[in-house]
Structures are given as structure tokens and as C-alpha cells.
Amino acid sequence: MESVSKPFPFTLACLSMFISAAFLLHAAVPHTPSTFGANPFLRSLSALRVSALSFSSSLSIRPLNAQVASNRSHSYLGFDRNIYPGDAAMPILRNTFAFTNYWLSPPPGERTNTWRGKREFLRSRGFGFLVLYRGRESRELKNEAAAKRIGIQDAKDAVDAAKSAGFASGTIIFLDVEEGGRLPASYHAYLGVWSEELTRAGYHPGVYCSGMPVKEEPGVTITAADDIRNDAASRDITIWAYNDSCPPSPGCTFPQDPPPPSSSGIGYAAVWQFAQSPRRKEFTAHCPAKYAPDGNCYSPGDIAHSWFLDVNTATSPDPSGGAK
């Protein structure tokens, strides 16, 4: 159990109790007047005082930097990519990453889902999960009525896929939202019913979205993360923010002590994607850690550069709670 620092008044109180108990004992024991060195009781009392002082010393307040270090939460590295890298790749990637993504639907731009059926294999290798479902584009949501109808259907499909894969209730399912800045009203209607339907089914809604500011007018910017967070229907949605701009991103790097998601600029983010493949040169030109010559990011164990990926940090080794 971790030791607990006690305030100075508590220490004085404990010392006083020790000494008071000693004098009460002294009063109860008959004795004849003698010198201090010859009286066994006084020698015991002296030892008791020394013990009390040692006790008070052990309760002294720890240095502030030690307290901060003990209270600091640890962050974990994870990766995500649209195409499953293959069973042979996962032990190598596990040397660097605590968690991986897992698609419940075909990723954007893909017709098939290569992650399907891989949950138990990944779980047996010790991976945590970021569970993903592809979100709609704004152009697909013609009006509020259509947005709500599609949102309900997408949520039902995500729940069915999650149950089929073996993800228990309570798992966070992140809706992949690729658009940045302020979202149209129809998209908020879509997110609202998607979140409600997911919650009703026993799962928790999350959103993968941009944490990068978009200029709306002089002196005014907005991020998709803030726009979603500020909408009344979306306040209970867990945010996985992407921001690969350097700074705040450290670039394509794999630190043993990863930065917390709050360093993304989105203080409430549960997960931060800080590196993408391929790199976006307009945002990554000043990254201290370099991407590969082909513009992609590869894990340290991938010497052959077989699996380009995106890099994430989270305060949990299982951000979706999908390993349960």
C-alpha cells in the first residue's frame, strides 16, 4: 500500500499522545526518588520520547515533486490502420503498442472489413482495443429526418457487429468522423440518435474526430471535437481526437512515456492520434521525429516497413474497454 503523508498538526498530536501515555504510566507505577540514570522508568520514558520523535519524522511531508510523480497517470501507445496487418505482424507490433483499433464495418474507402473475426486472436496476444465504425459524410445526410433514420440504422448495425465480434456491453464504439470544423445541423441530428441508440443497447458512444482548429472568421476558430462536445445531444460521447500538427504532435515517434491525450489541445480527449500515415506535409514539416522517406510512419520493430500505421496515446491500455 502506498504511504500517505500526514500534515504537521497530526504529527504533533501523535507525539503528545505518546508522551501523555508515558506520564500516566509513570504516575501509576510506585517508585522511589532517584537520579535519572538510575531510574529504569525514566530510561524507558527517554527511549519512548526518542521513538516518538522518530515516529514524527517518518510522518513528515514528502517533497512536492515526489507527490506529483506518484499522482501522475501513465499513458499508453496504440496504433490504428484500415487494413489488418496480418497475424504474423501482431506479436511484433505488440512489442511497441498496448492497443490496436478494430473495425466493425468496412473502413472509409474499403468494401470489405479485414479485421472481422480477429478479436479473440488480438485479445489472446494482450492487445486492448479502439473499436471503430465508419461514420457518414455530410452529403449523405440530406435533411434532419434522413439523418436520424440513418443514425438509428448505423447504430443498430454497429451493435450487431460488436456483439458478433464478442465485445461486451459497456464497450466504447467510436464513430469515425473525417470532417473537420463545425458540423452541419443534420450531422448533429445523426450523432444524437446514433448515441442514443447505442446507449440503449448497452454500449457507450465515442467519436473519432478532428482536434485541429479551423478558422471560421477573423479571430474565431472551431474544432470538430469542441463542436461535438458543445452539442447538447453529444455531451456524453467519448472523444478520440486527431491532431498531427507539430507542435503539439511529437511526430512519428514511440516514446516509452507517451504524452497524455490532453496534450493534443483537446483537454477532455480520451485518446489522441498524433501521427498519421501518410504524413501531411503541411502539418508535419516541423516534426522533431522524422517519418520514413516514403512519408509513412512505421513501428520500430517493422524493419522491412511492411505496415504503415497511425500512432495514438491514451490513458488506458484498453481505451474502448473491449478486452473484457
Buried (B, 14 or more C-beta within 10 A) or exposed (E): EEEEEBEEEEBEEBBEEBEEEBEEEBEEEEEEEEEEEEBEEBEEBBEBBEEBEEEBEEBEEEEEEEEEEEEEEEBBBBBBBBBBBEEEBBEBBBEBBBBBBBBBBBBEEEEEBBBBEBBEEBBEEEBBBBBBBBBBEBEEBEEBEBBBBBBBEBBBBBBEBBBEBEBEEEBBBBBBBBBBBBBBEBBBBBBBBBBBBBBEBEBBBBBBBBBBBBEEEEEEEBBBBBBBBEBEBBEEBBBBBBBBBBEBBBBBBBEEEBBBBBBBBBEEBBBBBBBBBEBEEEBBEEBEBEBBEEBBBBBEBBEEEEBBBBBBBBBBBBBBBBBB
